[in-house]
């Protein structure tokens, strides 16, 4: 049998294995160092402190706003929410919903009850004779902002289509009265049609 000849190499394989192992360890350590250096930046600590400060300021503003709210109005709103939940629960029971599905239905109804978009204001308007013709806002510059009105669970939602109502805006309510409603009969005669 003939003796096998080994393939000759122009380089030392053992030396290349050592070089490859050393470069792999170096690259691994440099990746770990880069990740740590990216994570441990000074400005991130500043951001964390600012976020905490902003949270504290917001909480203080929230507490101040809650103190300025009339407690009787909050109690009245909570009572209305309870009445609404009871009505929805009764409605669901009559529809045959029971158990966990019933409570899930009531909970989702309460979440959407009186939920507002940033450009909406919720008001209760008592207008049995339907005399309100139009509602609009007037900003500090005197510019009129048109308002969309929508009835929702006994309340009226006033929406400005994206413009958030500001504290210095005023609400203008235009009403129909016998003095501002004029009826004039007229007839068209001999009008050519296109």
N, C-alpha and C positions, 0 to 999 in steps of 0.2 A: 504494500500500500504506500501511496505517495504521501509524503509529508506536506501538510498544509502550510502555505506561506501566509504570514500575517500581513495585513495591509499596513504599509508604512504611513506614518503621519509626519507632516511637516512641522508639527507643533507638539508640545508636551501636554497630554490630556489631563494628567494629575494637576499640573500647574493651572490649566484652564478651569478645572473644577474648583480650585481654591479661589481663583479670581472671581468666578461666577458666584460662589457662596458669599464672599466678602462684599461684592457689589449688591447682591440681593439684600443682605443685612443693612448696608448703608442706605439703600433706597427705602426699605421698610422703616427704618428709624427716621429718615427725612420726611416721609409721609406722616408719621405720627407727630413729629415736631411741627409740620405745617398745620395739621388739624388743631393741635393744641394752641399754636400761636394765633390762629384765626379765631378760636373760641375765646381766648383770654385777652381780648382787646380792651383798652381803657375806655373807649367810647361806649362799649356795651354796658359797663357799669354805670356810666352817666345816664344812659338810656333807661336802665332799670330804676335808678333813683328818680328820674323824671317821671316815669310811669307811675311809681308809687306816690310821688307828690301830686301828680294830676288826679290820681284816684282819691287821695285825701281831700283835695280841693273840691272835687265833684261830690264827695260824700257830705262835706260841710255845706255846699250849696243845696244839696238835696234836703238835708236836715232843716236848713233855713226856709226852704220852700214849703216843707211839710208843716213847719210851725206857723206859716202865714196862711195856710189853708184852714178854712172854717171847719171845725171838727163835726158840726152838725151836718154839713154837706157831705162829708165822708161817710158818716153813719147813714144818711139818707141814701147815698149811692150803694152802700153795702146792702141795705135793706132791699133796694130795687134789684140788685143782682140776685139776692136770695129768692125774691118773688119770681124773677125770670127763670132761675134754675128750677124752682118748684113747678112752674108752668111747663117748662120743657120736659121735666121728668114725667109729669102727668100726661103730656102729649105723647111721649115715647111709650109709656105703659099702655095707653089706649091703642097704639100701633102694634103692640105685641112685643116690644123690646124689653128684655129683662136682664138681670144680673150684671155681669161685667160690661156687656154691650150698652146697657142703660147708662151706667156711670160714665163710660167713655163718651157717649153721645152728649150727656149733660156737660161734661168737662170741655169738650170741643165747642159746644154752643157758648159756654161762658167765656172761653178764650176769644171768640170772635165778637162777643157782645161788647159794644162800646169801644172796640179796638179802632184806633184812629191812625190815619196816615199823617206825616208831618205837616201837610198843607190843609188838614181838615180841622174844623172846630165843631163841637157837638153842642147843640142848643135845644131847649124845649120851647116850642112855639105853640101857643094856644090861639088858634085862629079859626073858630067854628064857622065864621061866615066867609072864609076864604078870600079875605080882603087884601092879603099881602100879594103885591104884584111882582116885586123884585127885591132881592137883597144883594148888596154890594159892599165892598170895603172902600174906604178912602184913605190913601196913605198920607204921610206928613206933607208931601209936596202938593196934595190936592188931586192927585191922579186917581181915577176910579178903577178898581180891580173887580172884574166881574166874578160872580160866585155861582157855582152850581149847587142847587138844593136837592137833597134826597132824603126821603122819609125812611127811618130805620128804627123799628121797635119803639115807637112813640117819641123818638127824638128826630131832629132834623140835622143832617150832616151838611155843613157848608164847606165846599171845596173850591180852591182857587187854581186848580190845575197846575200845581208845581210851585207857586209862590207861597212861601210860608208866611202866615199872618204875623206881623210885627207888633210890638207893644204900643207903638204910637199910631197904629191904624184905628180908624173909627168904622163903626158898622152903620150903614145907611139902609133903612127899610122904606121902600116905596109902597104905599097902600092905595087901593082903589076906594075912592069916596064919591059921593054924588057930585062934588064940586070938580073933581079932576077927571071924571068919566063923562064924555060928551058923546051923544048919539046923534048922528046926522044922516037922515035918509037921503039917498041919491039914486039916480037911475042912469044907465048908459043907453044912449040911442045913436044909431047910425055910426057905429064904430067899425071901420073896415078891419077884417081879420086877415092875417097874413096867409 
